[in-house]
């Protein structure tokens, strides 16, 4: 597919996914829409421009792996997996309903396409490290991508994983940090500061890049670049709530949910 | 598969057979890998490392990523045996064990080394006596081998079982149980002595002590059943029904009596058939002392178990 066609597809999918995720959250009156929307362009770029997968064969051994470490952003993840063909659209309205397969946090035993159970923060990156080690041990061709929140980087388990990735030169792993600079109640830098995040990961042995996390072309170019000789860290500068004027950069939309008027307003903006 | 009764009477450190069994399995199945938190020596994995240098993943002193890496290796089609001192494996990384292994249902084998009070004088930080209480409610098969033969069988079973397992091993030397024609059946208790007056339910390092307690009681004319309760989760409910039918139960474990094997038996009997249950084990954090002293001090001896049996019989209706 030509790059321009790919970018057009990613743009269309990202828009559908934002509308879909917000509809799920509105219907359930539960969710984490702020973080859904900061991550959405990263997910759209990965699933419609980068990852090698087959929704009909979710256990295919050589599939590229995507691990959603910020497991609370299930609005984004489920909209993505649905758009990618892992399950039908009519499952989406069950989001967080009793006995739904679309649990508030993802469960690999419920839905195809989920690589591991996440939700408690700081779990996805260590698991992704193990997936990448398995690939390294067997010489498999698959790549592993893991997306963490930025506040999530405060969990020490990430730095255990970073040390292992650097030590083993896991070039088949790409860590993407959704750098929206907000955690649930306040800014990351006023809570327990993360900067300079790039220097930290460089010191741990990563090939570090910064990118506008809503620029599909820049994301596509960076995430689809061939692996180098060490693990890659992509700090994606994003806006929490991106795409809906009243949500952008407002911390309370971390787990805020829209009323009917807000939902209608958002649907007008997401076109 | 039936095995001849072990004839050796000497005491053995079961870590030796754990690692020789793992090496045999690894020779035959390239998917088997070991994951450690710098615990190569304490897990006796030095020779494994020599034979399969690429298949021993040492993440350094970092238990959270150790467990996460185990889950990830399973995702990548490997069969990881994650081996570390059980106090750190289960305590430090408990949320990873819960979320990444049990809840995610990955085919990972957690191998707790030097469990119970094996570290003796090093104190409560290094004792692993809370692990039954932590792990029993999770989606994990929990197996506590009683001797070298059972350790080998449990490792072999774990390797071919598709699902998460916790093997609780010990470094404390134990004798082979004197049971003829043994068959390893996960989830099933093994009868070590039979009797109708009461039942002693033991696991791991305490089973041979329970058998000796039963032998003492036999001299007094008391016929004890002794069960080797190697699988703590899931419980062998049939064996527990039959144990309750003897009218009195003693549980023995190298673990905290709150929430462990004794707790499980008490929960079961309270719900199904209330009978006196005397729990022998540890009540909480322990004072400084060597392993054998701790065992004596808290009644994990043939004498102490026999005394508990008398207490249970005294309460029998």
Interface residues (C-beta under 8 A of the other chain):
Chain A: X61 X65 X107 X108 X109 X115 X116 X117 X118 X119 X120 X122 X123 X125 X126 X127 X128 X129 X130 X131 X132 X133 X134 X135 X137 X138 X140 X156 X157 X160 X161 X163 X164 X167
Chain B: X33 X54 X55 X57 X59 X60 X62 X64 X65 X67 X68 X69 X70 X71 X72 X73 X74 X75 X76 X77 X78 X80 X95 X96 X99 X100 X103 X104 X105 X106
